[in-house]
């Protein structure tokens, strides 16, 4: 941790006071994190996601438009950009987009620290080609590339979940290729994202061992049923956990194998109490843009504020509708069952008080490990 404990505590206190003023008034803050669904196209047919069912006649926004959006002065404090899909590596001009972002850093994206790409890892050769091409340019601009591979089991069960032939050997090959690249490029960070389902609750320890042996971070979190991001409300009954499966998840999250202790504690509380309690800053320093251009202050709440292909983004985020949403953050039905780990990451530093309280409760060494594992140092320079 580069920041001293005292300096960090003062910063969190200031952030907490500022956030409560913004929450009271409904005013927007400077975006620090942004997720864009660069395409809804996907080669997998995952049992827990219906994004691939979006009709093909609904076109993705062109890369040039994404770069135009990111050129707005609004993003002068953007710290991390999350690129998701669908499958991002299906986008033919993805390298042009990523290198275009690195060029923007000299102007309005001066605070950008990392670009994260979530992939199913099936297009091994394409992923190696693109990542090899863009890493030098990102390195020269001091931007980390975070590549997160979806892995729901170590073995054939992964293929069953993803409905894609040879899913497990393909993602395993991709991980090995990325590890090889890491030997030459220190600005690549590799992780695994696991969607916990009724069918893979017994696989979590093995996934954690796989990641630890390869120096990878993990995001291991239960599937989310939502009209928003994953469009999967029709799967609610099929994906419901039994009491026995919930008990197994609680045991895992309470163990030393799960490194992201804040998320683990939040999930344990959720399953024991029946509702989620954690900070959220959706609409303040974070929002999500669908591949169609629709802007969602939260990817899980099915409320859109406008479309970036039609209205300037700053106008969308400063609208009355956006202000009304921000004042209601934490009170939507989706908030009480939100198990999305990314949203709490974006909130912890910005909301301030929860993270400050956690800092005082934990031993400094443990807190430092948590701080590093979540990659939150980028919010405190």
JOTA-V753357 format. One line per field, one symbol per residue. burial: b if it has 16 or more other C-alpha atoms within 10 Angstrom, else e. Layout:
# JOTA-V753357
burial = ???
This chain:
# JOTA-V753357
burial = eeeeeeebbebbbebbeebeebbeebbbbebbbbbbbbbbbbebbbebbbbbeeeeeeebbbbeebbebbbeebbbbbbbbbbbbbbbbbbeebbbbbbbbbebbeebbbbbbbbbbbbbbbbbeebbebbbebbbbbbebebbbbbbbbbbbbbebbbbbbebeebbbbbbbbbeebbebeeebebbbbbbbbbbbbebbbbbbebbebbeeeebbbbbbbbbbbebbbbbbeeeeebebeeebbbebbebbeeeebbbbbbbebbbbbbeeebbbbbbbbbbbbbbbbbbbbbbbbbbbebbbbbbeeeebeebbeeeebbebbbebbeeebbebbbbbebbbbbbbbbbbbbbeebeeeeeeebbebbeebebbbbee
